[in-house]
């Protein structure tokens, strides 16, 4: 059985956009699982890893960046804590 990685990526993007609409947030823990069983946290983490390895397609990077993905959640948290001081 062949896996269509492009279709799977689109499913992940659809889930992420739905999550953003429902929660008004872009932060997702790696263990987050959607109601239908889709492992959105793992999918998001995979996108981050692919970006760090420079393996994420530019058009995918642009889509995720435009909707506000947290590319480095630990750095974002540190920045927020620093601004709060």
Protein Blocks (a to p, Z undefined) as FASTA:
>chain_A
ZZdfklmmmmmmmmmmmmmmmnopabdcfklccfkopafklmmmmmmmmmmnopacfklm
mmmmmnopafblmlmmmmmmmmmZZ
